[in-house]
Amino acid sequence: MAGEYEEVYAGLAARRRETRGNPEIGRRLLRRPRIDIDLHMHTDHSPDCATPVEVLLDAARQQGLGAIAVTDHNEVSGAFEAAEKGERFGVKVIIGEEIKTASQGEVIGLFLKEKIPRGLTLAETVAEIKRQGGVVYVPHPFDRLHSVPDYEHLLAILDDVDVLEIYNPRVAIGAFNEEAERFAAKYRILAAAGSDAHVAQGLGSVRVRVPDFDGPEEFLEGLREAEIVTKPSSLLYVQALKFLETKATPAGARRAVRDRRVRRATRNG
């Protein structure tokens, strides 16, 4: 029995990550100011969100975010639009996409160059993110109320996972976030967080404080010393706003509201 336990623990230990990063990049980042970032959010390029790109950027600026990852569902057009307009708002934009796999949940690609189609296997999706030189970010990994990879499939791609989302304020049961935090610590996976905002009011509910970065290598190195900052927020409130913006308002009224919000955000920017 003792021998079997030793074999199990040896196997687990072999899958744990090396904690040392790249010393050269680390020294470079020491000279950088720290910024607050949010790594998971949506625009009206997602079917379940009505937040225009300009409104999202204006909200990010007002929240003091230095960088955001726009991660629309199965689409990168909103992220590219945000990246094009972000400088005007003083916000750096990471091109991202939250991709629905065939039957193994969702995974986010960061620092993408082009859209990844939905419906691939989890392994195929991860391989495509890597082919583009992107970062594999697993969102709300153990939230059984979301579409997530199960434990078996997550272990199968573990060596290719760059970042695990250990806090998501839209997760209704806190134990799911805690399980993600334990899993990241167990395998020494870089931990991060995102608001998963589908309304502008959801931004700022969580932020990751890192040295300012340029590109995926500096981003990942900066996460080694990241500080995750949360603040109390009402899930019921933001879910109600999402419902009002996407379902409860007639289409004509939604268009009028959208145009007014864009004009206001553009003036602010």
Protein Blocks (a to p, Z undefined) as FASTA:
>chain_A
ZZmmmmmmmmmmmmpccfbdcfklmmmmmmpccddddfbdcdfkbfkbcbdfklmmmmmm
mnopabdcdddehiaklmmmmmmmmmmnopacddddddddfknojaddehiabdcdehia
fklmmmmmmmnopacddehkllmkbccddfklmmmmmmmpmbdcfbdfkbmblklmmmmm
mmmmmnopacdddekiabfklgokaccdddddedjklmmmmmmmcccddddddfklmmmm
mmmmmmmpcfklmmmmmmmmmmmmmmmZZ
